[in-house]
Amino acid sequence: MKKQIEKINQLLINHFGTPERQKKLPDPLDIIIGTILSQNTNDKNSYKAFLNLKSSIKSWEDIILMKLSRLENIIKVAGLGKQKSKAIKNFLTELKKKNGKLSLSYLRQKNDDEVLEDLSSHKGIGVKTASCVLLFAFDRNICPVDTHVHRILNRIGLVQTSLPEKTFNEIRTHLPEGIAHPFHTNLLRLGREYCTPTNPRCYDCPLEQICKFPQKNFEIKKERKENNFFLLDSIK
């Protein structure tokens, strides 16, 4: 599997290039909040919600005392305001109660499994969100698996799994060192622009020759729109 991942990664880099990322790693709390906001919406709207939220508070402490209705209104552009506002407030309240302060710096000393276990112990924080902290805030060689990554890796035949978390567990020990960020980010872009849930653009997909998807679509559609804005790489 390691060699297959290397080949996939190189084909994607040949096509999309190496994705840029922040020179300075963002605060892990920012990554968690951003990831919660990104659920079931596009990155541009979730980024607007993130910026709205940051500009409305002096620190994350303010959210603990904030009314849910106000928080919901601030982040409404990201959709699912009731659900996301509750998840954000519950997480910050629980973290403060558990550690006495709003900081995840203590996680830097833990290994990947310990970080995943620690963060996943909080209600509303799953493996995908925890793995985003590992990759984007701690620069670990961990590839978060969302619906795009899960769909693509199953279609091309790298894995045969039923859930994103199972795909994550299948590939995590096979990632070549230092490959996680370009691999993850370019797979997201592939899922947005080519390997879409329905009517994929198989006719000009950079992975078409190695893909084992039995229902390939070679019907030429309208011009492809680039979709290369990534929320977690934009958080500073």
HUURMO-V221015 format. One record per residue. N is the residue number from 1. PHI is phi in radians with two decimals (999 if undefined). OMEGA is omega in degrees with one decimal (* if undefined). D_FIRST is the distance of its C-alpha to the first C-alpha in Angstrom with 1 decimal. Layout:
[[N | PHI | OMEGA | D_FIRST] [N | PHI | OMEGA | D_FIRST]]
//
This chain:
[[1 | 999 | -179.0 | 0.0] [2 | -1.01 | 179.9 | 3.8] [3 | -1.17 | 177.6 | 5.5] [4 | -1.12 | 178.8 | 5.0] [5 | -1.12 | 177.6 | 6.2] [6 | -1.04 | -179.5 | 8.6] [7 | -1.16 | 178.3 | 9.9] [8 | -1.04 | -179.0 | 10.5] [9 | -1.05 | -178.5 | 12.1] [10 | -1.18 | 177.4 | 14.2] [11 | -1.08 | 179.8 | 15.4] [12 | -1.22 | 177.3 | 16.5] [13 | -1.15 | 177.7 | 18.3] [14 | -1.04 | -176.3 | 19.9] [15 | -1.54 | -173.7 | 21.2] [16 | -1.72 | -171.9 | 22.1] [17 | 1.59 | 177.9 | 22.3] [18 | -1.50 | -177.1 | 21.4] [19 | -1.10 | 176.0 | 22.6] [20 | -1.36 | 174.5 | 25.6] [21 | -2.53 | -178.6 | 26.0] [22 | -1.10 | 177.1 | 28.9] [23 | -1.23 | 177.1 | 30.0] [24 | -1.81 | -178.6 | 31.4] [25 | -1.17 | -179.9 | 29.2] [26 | -1.29 | 176.4 | 30.9] [27 | -1.16 | -179.9 | 32.4] [28 | -1.04 | 176.6 | 30.0] [29 | -1.14 | 177.8 | 32.8] [30 | -1.08 | -179.8 | 32.8] [31 | -1.15 | 179.0 | 29.1] [32 | -1.12 | -179.6 | 29.6] [33 | -1.10 | 178.8 | 32.7] [34 | -1.07 | -179.8 | 31.1] [35 | -1.17 | 175.6 | 28.1] [36 | -1.05 | -179.3 | 30.7] [37 | -1.14 | -175.2 | 32.6] [38 | -1.40 | -175.8 | 29.7] [39 | -1.10 | 175.8 | 29.1] [40 | 1.02 | 173.3 | 30.0] [41 | -2.67 | -179.9 | 31.4] [42 | -1.49 | -173.9 | 30.5] [43 | -1.13 | -178.9 | 30.0] [44 | -1.17 | 178.6 | 33.4] [45 | -1.23 | 178.9 | 35.3] [46 | -1.18 | 177.4 | 33.5] [47 | -1.20 | 175.5 | 34.2] [48 | -1.04 | 179.5 | 37.9] [49 | -1.12 | 179.2 | 38.0] [50 | -1.10 | 179.3 | 36.6] [51 | -1.14 | 175.9 | 39.1] [52 | -1.01 | -177.5 | 41.9] [53 | -1.18 | -178.6 | 41.1] [54 | -1.11 | -178.9 | 41.0] [55 | -1.36 | -177.0 | 44.3] [56 | -1.69 | -176.2 | 46.0] [57 | -2.33 | 174.0 | 45.6] [58 | -1.54 | 176.9 | 46.3] [59 | -2.73 | 179.4 | 43.5] [60 | -1.10 | 177.7 | 41.2] [61 | -1.02 | -176.8 | 44.0] [62 | -1.06 | -176.3 | 46.0] [63 | -1.22 | -179.5 | 43.7] [64 | -1.07 | -179.1 | 44.5] [65 | -1.64 | -176.4 | 48.2] [66 | -1.34 | 175.0 | 47.6] [67 | -1.19 | -179.6 | 48.5] [68 | -1.02 | -178.3 | 45.6] [69 | -1.10 | 179.1 | 47.5] [70 | -1.22 | 178.7 | 47.7] [71 | -1.06 | 178.7 | 44.0] [72 | -1.04 | -179.6 | 43.2] [73 | -1.18 | -178.7 | 45.4] [74 | -1.12 | -173.8 | 43.9] [75 | -1.80 | -171.0 | 40.3] [76 | -1.04 | -178.4 | 41.4] [77 | -1.10 | 179.3 | 39.9] [78 | -1.48 | -178.9 | 36.4] [79 | 1.32 | 179.9 | 37.5] [80 | 0.89 | -173.9 | 37.4] [81 | -1.02 | -179.2 | 39.8] [82 | -1.08 | -177.2 | 41.0] [83 | -1.17 | -175.0 | 37.6] [84 | -1.28 | 179.2 | 36.2] [85 | -1.12 | 178.5 | 39.5] [86 | -1.17 | -179.6 | 39.5] [87 | -1.11 | -179.7 | 36.0] [88 | -1.14 | -178.3 | 36.6] [89 | -1.15 | 179.2 | 40.0] [90 | -1.08 | -179.3 | 38.9] [91 | -1.11 | -177.9 | 36.0] [92 | -1.13 | 178.7 | 38.3] [93 | -1.11 | -179.4 | 41.1] [94 | -1.17 | 179.3 | 38.9] [95 | -1.11 | 178.7 | 37.5] [96 | -1.10 | -180.0 | 41.0] [97 | -1.16 | -176.3 | 42.3] [98 | -1.31 | -172.1 | 39.5] [99 | -1.98 | 179.4 | 39.5] [100 | 1.44 | 178.5 | 42.9] [101 | -2.75 | 180.0 | 41.6] [102 | -1.65 | 179.2 | 39.1] [103 | -2.69 | 175.2 | 36.5] [104 | -1.98 | -177.6 | 32.9] [105 | -1.10 | 179.9 | 33.2] [106 | -1.10 | -178.2 | 33.1] [107 | -1.29 | -177.2 | 29.4] [108 | -1.08 | -179.0 | 28.6] [109 | -1.50 | -177.1 | 29.2] [110 | -1.63 | 175.9 | 26.8] [111 | -1.40 | -174.1 | 23.2] [112 | -1.01 | -178.5 | 20.5] [113 | -1.10 | -179.7 | 21.0] [114 | -1.17 | 177.9 | 24.8] [115 | -1.14 | 179.2 | 24.8] [116 | -1.04 | -179.0 | 22.9] [117 | -1.18 | -178.1 | 25.3] [118 | -1.09 | -177.0 | 28.4] [119 | -1.20 | -179.0 | 28.0] [120 | -1.22 | 177.8 | 26.9] [121 | -1.29 | 177.7 | 30.2] [122 | -1.47 | 179.3 | 32.1] [123 | -1.05 | 178.1 | 33.1] [124 | 1.56 | 178.0 | 31.4] [125 | -1.90 | -178.6 | 28.6] [126 | -1.78 | -178.0 | 25.2] [127 | -1.08 | -178.3 | 21.7] [128 | -1.10 | 179.0 | 21.1] [129 | -1.12 | 179.2 | 24.3] [130 | -1.10 | -179.9 | 23.6] [131 | -1.22 | 174.9 | 20.2] [132 | -1.14 | 175.8 | 22.1] [133 | -1.08 | -179.6 | 24.5] [134 | -1.06 | -177.3 | 21.9] [135 | -1.32 | -169.3 | 20.5] [136 | -1.49 | -178.5 | 23.8] [137 | -1.74 | -176.6 | 26.4] [138 | -1.96 | 178.2 | 24.8] [139 | 0.97 | 175.8 | 22.3] [140 | -1.50 | -178.8 | 19.5] [141 | -1.48 | -177.5 | 15.9] [142 | -2.15 | 179.7 | 15.4] [143 | -1.82 | 175.2 | 14.4] [144 | -1.06 | -179.3 | 17.1] [145 | -2.09 | 173.4 | 16.3] [146 | -1.80 | -177.4 | 19.4] [147 | -1.14 | 178.6 | 20.2] [148 | -1.10 | -177.7 | 19.1] [149 | -1.07 | 179.2 | 15.5] [150 | -1.06 | -179.3 | 15.3] [151 | -1.08 | -176.3 | 16.9] [152 | -1.14 | -175.8 | 14.9] [153 | -1.16 | 174.3 | 11.4] [154 | -1.35 | -179.3 | 13.0] [155 | -1.10 | -177.1 | 14.9] [156 | -1.37 | 174.8 | 12.4] [157 | 1.65 | 177.9 | 10.5] [158 | -1.19 | 177.8 | 7.2] [159 | -2.35 | 172.3 | 9.0] [160 | -2.31 | -174.3 | 12.4] [161 | -2.27 | -176.0 | 14.4] [162 | -1.76 | -176.5 | 18.1] [163 | -2.43 | 177.7 | 18.5] [164 | -0.95 | -179.5 | 17.3] [165 | -1.11 | 177.5 | 17.4] [166 | -1.22 | 175.3 | 15.2] [167 | -1.10 | 177.9 | 12.5] [168 | -0.98 | -178.5 | 13.2] [169 | -1.19 | 179.4 | 12.9] [170 | -1.19 | -171.0 | 9.5] [171 | -1.68 | -167.1 | 7.9] [172 | -1.09 | -179.1 | 10.6] [173 | -1.51 | -177.9 | 9.7] [174 | -1.90 | -178.0 | 6.4] [175 | -1.27 | 173.0 | 8.5] [176 | -1.05 | -176.3 | 9.9] [177 | -1.02 | 174.8 | 13.6] [178 | 1.35 | -173.5 | 15.9] [179 | -1.70 | -166.7 | 13.6] [180 | -1.03 | -175.3 | 14.3] [181 | -1.16 | 178.2 | 17.6] [182 | -1.11 | 179.6 | 17.1] [183 | -1.09 | -179.3 | 13.8] [184 | -1.10 | -173.2 | 15.7] [185 | -1.18 | 179.2 | 19.0] [186 | -1.24 | 173.7 | 18.1] [187 | -1.15 | 176.4 | 16.3] [188 | -1.05 | -179.3 | 19.6] [189 | -1.14 | 177.5 | 21.6] [190 | -1.05 | 180.0 | 19.8] [191 | -1.17 | 178.8 | 20.5] [192 | -1.39 | -169.6 | 24.1] [193 | -1.76 | -174.4 | 24.9] [194 | -2.18 | -173.0 | 22.9] [195 | -1.51 | -177.6 | 20.6] [196 | -1.32 | -177.8 | 23.5] [197 | -0.98 | 177.1 | 24.1] [198 | -2.19 | 179.4 | 26.6] [199 | 0.82 | 179.2 | 27.4] [200 | -1.10 | -179.9 | 24.3] [201 | -1.59 | -175.7 | 25.0] [202 | -1.22 | -174.0 | 22.7] [203 | -1.16 | 176.5 | 25.2] [204 | -2.31 | 178.9 | 24.4] [205 | -1.27 | -179.8 | 21.0] [206 | -1.16 | 179.4 | 18.9] [207 | -1.87 | -173.1 | 15.8] [208 | -0.98 | -174.9 | 18.0] [209 | -1.20 | 179.8 | 17.1] [210 | -1.86 | -175.7 | 13.4] [211 | -1.44 | -178.7 | 14.3] [212 | -1.85 | -179.5 | 15.0] [213 | -1.09 | -174.2 | 17.5] [214 | -1.33 | -176.1 | 20.6] [215 | -1.97 | -178.6 | 23.2] [216 | -1.12 | -179.4 | 22.8] [217 | -1.98 | -179.5 | 25.9] [218 | -1.90 | 176.6 | 27.4] [219 | -1.37 | -177.3 | 30.7] [220 | -1.27 | -179.4 | 31.6] [221 | -1.81 | 179.1 | 32.6] [222 | -1.16 | -175.2 | 34.6] [223 | -0.97 | -179.2 | 33.5] [224 | -1.24 | 176.1 | 30.4] [225 | -1.74 | 177.7 | 31.2] [226 | -1.17 | 179.9 | 29.2] [227 | -2.43 | -171.2 | 28.1] [228 | -2.05 | 172.1 | 27.0] [229 | -1.66 | -177.0 | 28.9] [230 | -2.13 | -175.0 | 26.7] [231 | -0.94 | -170.7 | 28.7] [232 | -1.24 | 173.6 | 26.9] [233 | -1.48 | -179.4 | 26.9] [234 | -1.75 | 179.3 | 30.6] [235 | -1.31 | -177.8 | 31.8] [236 | -1.89 | * | 33.6]]
//
